[in-house]
C-alpha cells in the first residue's frame, strides 16, 4: 500500500513539473522579432520626432528587432503611394505624410518589413491557408496575399477583435472575425518558431502602390471594428505631430467626512 501511494505521489509531482516546464504553444518573442523591438530612426540615425515610435511600440504584434529608417517622403518609385518598402532594402520605410491614416499606414508598412525580415516560406504557407489562397499568390495576382498580410498585420497590431473591416480596410481586405484571430496568432507564432527567415518567391522590387487608407475606427479601448455595439464609426486620423492624449484619470469616490463630536456627547457620525 505504501509503495502504491509513493508511486502515485511521484506521478502527480512529475505531472505538475511538466505543466510548469512545457513552454507556451504561442511564444511572444523570438530571435528576429519581439514586442516593442523596432527602433524607428531618421536617415541620419536619430530618433524620429512625433508619435511614430509610440505607435510602433503600441503594436499588439511583435515588431522586427533593430533599426528601421522611416523616410517621411514620397516613395521614389511610386510618388502617389501612401507608403512603400523596397523588398531588397526592407529596413527602410517610405511614408507620404498627409495620405490618409498615418498610424494605419505605418503599421501596414511594418507588416511588409515583418514579412521580409521575419517570415519563412512555411509561415507564408500558413497565412495563405488562412485566406484560402494558393501559396504561389504571395506576390502574384491583382491583390497579392503579401498585401493582405501587411494589411492584416496593421489590424492585428491595433485590435484584438474585429467583426467587419468593410468600411475601413484597403486592398479589399475582408477577413472574418475567425480569420483575424488566426492571422494574429500566426504572426505571433512566426516570431518565436526559430525558423530562418526566407525571401518570398517572385518578390517585386517594391511593394505595391499602397493606397491611402479610409478614415479609421476609434482607437479607444473596447472598440471592435464593424460591431454596431462597440464601434462608434470612422474618426479623424491621428496627427503624428500632436502630443499623445493624456490618460483618463481614475475617478476618486466621495468619502464621508467625519464630524468631530461635541463635548460630552460621545462620537458623532456624519
C-alpha positions as CSV (number, residue, x, y, z in Angstrom):
1,X,0.0,0.0,0.0
2,X,2.8,2.4,0.9
3,X,4.6,1.6,-2.4
4,X,1.4,2.4,-4.3
5,X,1.0,5.7,-2.5
6,X,4.6,6.6,-3.1
7,X,4.3,5.8,-6.8
8,X,1.1,7.9,-7.1
9,X,2.9,10.8,-5.4
10,X,5.8,10.6,-7.8
11,X,3.4,10.6,-10.8
12,X,1.5,13.6,-9.5
13,X,4.7,15.6,-8.8
14,X,6.1,14.7,-12.3
15,X,2.8,15.9,-13.9
16,X,3.0,19.2,-12.0
17,X,6.6,19.7,-13.1
18,X,5.7,19.0,-16.7
19,X,2.9,21.6,-16.6
20,X,5.4,24.3,-15.5
21,X,8.2,23.3,-17.8
22,X,6.4,22.9,-21.1
23,X,6.7,26.2,-23.0
24,X,3.8,28.2,-24.3
25,X,2.5,27.0,-27.7
26,X,2.3,30.6,-29.0
27,X,5.6,32.3,-27.9
28,X,5.6,36.1,-27.9
29,X,9.2,36.7,-29.0
30,X,12.0,35.2,-30.9
31,X,15.4,36.0,-32.3
32,X,14.1,38.2,-35.1
33,X,11.1,39.9,-33.5
34,X,9.5,40.9,-30.2
35,X,7.1,43.3,-28.7
36,X,8.4,46.9,-28.7
37,X,11.6,45.7,-30.6
38,X,11.8,48.1,-33.5
39,X,13.6,51.4,-33.3
40,X,12.5,54.0,-35.9
41,X,15.2,56.3,-36.9
42,X,15.7,59.1,-39.5
43,X,18.2,59.0,-42.4
44,X,20.8,60.3,-40.1
45,X,20.2,57.7,-37.4
46,X,18.4,60.0,-35.0
47,X,15.1,59.2,-33.3
48,X,12.1,60.2,-35.4
49,X,10.2,63.1,-33.8
50,X,6.4,62.8,-33.2
51,X,4.3,59.9,-32.3
52,X,5.7,57.4,-34.8
53,X,7.8,55.4,-32.3
54,X,4.9,55.4,-29.8
55,X,2.6,53.9,-32.4
56,X,5.2,51.2,-33.2
57,X,5.7,50.5,-29.5
58,X,1.9,50.3,-29.0
59,X,1.6,47.5,-31.5
60,X,-0.1,44.4,-30.2
61,X,2.0,42.3,-32.5
62,X,5.8,41.7,-32.4
63,X,7.9,44.0,-34.5
64,X,11.2,43.3,-36.2
65,X,14.2,43.8,-34.0
66,X,16.7,46.6,-34.7
67,X,16.7,49.9,-36.5
68,X,14.3,50.7,-39.4
69,X,14.7,54.0,-41.2
70,X,11.5,56.0,-41.6
71,X,11.6,58.4,-44.5
72,X,8.7,60.8,-44.3
73,X,8.7,61.5,-48.0
74,X,7.1,60.1,-51.2
75,X,8.2,56.7,-52.4
76,X,10.7,57.4,-55.3
77,X,9.2,54.6,-57.4
78,X,5.6,55.4,-56.7
79,X,5.1,59.1,-55.7
80,X,1.4,58.8,-55.3
81,X,1.5,55.8,-52.9
82,X,0.8,56.4,-49.2
83,X,3.8,54.3,-48.4
84,X,6.1,51.6,-49.8
85,X,9.1,49.3,-48.9
86,X,11.8,48.2,-51.3
87,X,12.0,44.4,-51.0
88,X,15.8,44.4,-51.2
89,X,16.0,47.2,-48.6
90,X,13.4,46.0,-46.0
91,X,14.8,48.2,-43.2
92,X,13.7,51.4,-44.9
93,X,10.0,52.6,-45.0
94,X,8.9,55.4,-47.2
95,X,5.7,57.1,-46.0
96,X,3.9,60.1,-47.5
97,X,2.6,62.3,-44.7
98,X,-0.9,63.5,-45.2
99,X,-2.1,60.5,-47.1
100,X,-5.0,59.0,-45.2
101,X,-4.4,57.4,-41.8
102,X,-0.7,57.7,-40.8
103,X,-0.9,55.2,-38.0
104,X,-2.6,52.6,-40.1
105,X,-0.1,53.2,-43.0
106,X,2.9,52.9,-40.7
107,X,1.7,49.6,-39.3
108,X,0.9,48.4,-42.8
109,X,4.5,49.1,-43.9
110,X,5.8,47.5,-40.7
111,X,3.8,44.5,-41.8
112,X,5.8,44.4,-45.0
113,X,9.1,44.6,-43.1
114,X,7.9,41.8,-40.9
115,X,7.2,39.7,-43.9
116,X,10.6,40.4,-45.4
117,X,12.7,40.1,-42.2
118,X,10.9,37.5,-40.1
119,X,8.6,35.2,-42.1
120,X,9.8,31.9,-43.6
121,X,8.0,30.2,-46.5
122,X,6.4,27.9,-44.0
123,X,4.9,30.9,-42.3
124,X,3.7,32.3,-45.6
125,X,2.0,28.9,-46.4
126,X,0.2,29.1,-43.0
127,X,-1.1,32.7,-43.9
128,X,-2.1,31.6,-47.4
129,X,-4.1,28.7,-45.9
130,X,-5.9,31.1,-43.5
131,X,-7.1,33.1,-46.5
132,X,-7.8,30.1,-48.7
133,X,-5.2,31.2,-51.3
134,X,-2.5,29.5,-53.3
135,X,1.0,29.6,-51.9
136,X,2.1,30.9,-55.3
137,X,-0.1,34.0,-55.0
138,X,2.0,35.7,-52.3
139,X,3.3,38.3,-54.8
140,X,1.1,37.4,-57.8
141,X,-2.4,38.5,-58.9
142,X,-4.3,41.7,-58.8
143,X,-4.2,41.8,-55.0
144,X,-1.2,39.7,-53.7
145,X,-1.5,37.8,-50.5
146,X,1.5,39.8,-49.3
147,X,-0.7,42.9,-49.3
148,X,-3.4,41.2,-47.3
149,X,-0.8,40.0,-44.8
150,X,0.5,43.6,-44.4
151,X,-3.0,45.0,-44.0
152,X,-3.9,42.2,-41.6
153,X,-0.7,42.9,-39.6
154,X,-1.9,46.5,-39.3
155,X,-5.3,45.5,-37.9
156,X,-3.8,42.8,-35.6
157,X,-1.4,45.5,-34.2
158,X,-4.4,47.7,-33.2
159,X,-7.4,45.5,-32.4
160,X,-7.7,42.1,-30.6
161,X,-11.2,41.6,-32.2
162,X,-13.0,42.7,-35.3
163,X,-16.4,42.0,-36.8
164,X,-16.1,43.7,-40.2
165,X,-13.5,45.8,-41.9
166,X,-15.5,46.6,-45.0
167,X,-15.6,50.3,-44.4
168,X,-12.1,50.6,-43.1
169,X,-9.5,48.4,-44.8
170,X,-7.6,48.8,-48.0
171,X,-6.9,46.2,-50.8
172,X,-10.5,44.8,-50.4
173,X,-9.3,43.1,-47.2
174,X,-12.4,41.5,-45.8
175,X,-11.4,38.9,-43.2
176,X,-13.9,37.2,-40.9
177,X,-13.5,37.5,-37.2
178,X,-12.1,34.0,-37.1
179,X,-9.5,34.7,-39.9
180,X,-8.5,37.8,-38.0
181,X,-7.8,35.8,-34.8
182,X,-5.9,33.1,-36.7
183,X,-3.8,35.6,-38.6
184,X,-2.8,37.4,-35.3
185,X,-1.8,34.1,-33.8
186,X,0.2,33.2,-36.9
187,X,2.1,36.5,-36.7
188,X,3.0,35.9,-33.0
189,X,3.9,32.3,-33.7
190,X,6.2,33.3,-36.5
191,X,8.2,35.5,-34.1
192,X,9.1,32.5,-32.0
193,X,9.2,29.5,-34.2
194,X,13.0,29.9,-34.8
195,X,12.7,29.1,-38.5
196,X,15.2,31.0,-40.6
197,X,13.6,34.0,-42.5
198,X,13.3,33.4,-46.2
199,X,12.8,35.8,-49.1
200,X,9.3,35.5,-50.6
201,X,9.3,33.8,-54.0
202,X,8.8,36.2,-57.0
203,X,9.1,39.3,-54.8
204,X,8.9,42.5,-56.9
205,X,11.5,45.4,-56.4
206,X,9.0,47.3,-54.3
207,X,5.7,46.6,-52.6
208,X,2.5,47.6,-54.4
209,X,1.5,51.3,-54.5
210,X,-0.3,51.3,-51.2
211,X,-3.4,53.5,-51.4
212,X,-4.3,56.0,-48.7
213,X,-6.5,54.1,-46.2
214,X,-10.0,55.2,-45.4
215,X,-10.7,57.1,-42.1
216,X,-10.0,54.6,-39.2
217,X,-12.3,53.4,-36.4
218,X,-11.8,54.7,-32.9
219,X,-8.6,53.8,-31.0
220,X,-10.4,53.8,-27.7
221,X,-10.2,50.6,-25.6
222,X,-13.0,48.2,-26.2
223,X,-13.6,49.2,-29.8
224,X,-14.5,46.3,-32.1
225,X,-14.4,47.5,-35.7
226,X,-17.7,46.7,-37.5
227,X,-19.6,45.8,-34.4
228,X,-22.6,48.2,-34.0
229,X,-22.5,47.9,-30.3
230,X,-18.7,48.6,-29.9
231,X,-17.8,50.8,-32.9
232,X,-18.9,54.5,-33.0
233,X,-17.8,54.7,-36.6
234,X,-15.0,56.4,-38.6
235,X,-12.9,59.0,-36.8
236,X,-10.4,61.6,-37.8
237,X,-6.9,60.1,-38.4
238,X,-4.5,60.8,-35.6
239,X,-1.9,63.6,-36.0
240,X,1.6,62.2,-35.8
241,X,2.9,65.6,-34.6
242,X,0.3,66.1,-31.9
243,X,1.2,65.3,-28.3
244,X,-0.1,61.9,-27.1
245,X,-3.5,62.1,-25.4
246,X,-3.4,62.4,-21.6
247,X,-4.6,59.3,-19.8
248,X,-8.1,59.5,-18.3
249,X,-7.8,60.0,-14.6
250,X,-9.4,57.4,-12.3
251,X,-12.4,59.0,-10.5
252,X,-12.0,59.2,-6.8
253,X,-15.2,58.3,-4.9
254,X,-16.5,60.7,-2.4
255,X,-15.8,59.6,1.2
256,X,-17.8,60.7,4.2
257,X,-16.1,63.4,6.2
258,X,-16.0,62.6,9.9
259,X,-17.5,65.2,12.2
260,X,-15.8,65.8,15.5
261,X,-18.0,65.0,18.4
262,X,-19.3,67.8,20.6
263,X,-18.1,67.9,24.2
264,X,-19.9,65.5,26.3
265,X,-22.0,63.9,23.5
266,X,-19.7,60.9,22.5
267,X,-18.7,60.0,19.0
268,X,-20.6,61.8,16.2
269,X,-21.4,60.2,12.8
270,X,-22.0,62.1,9.5
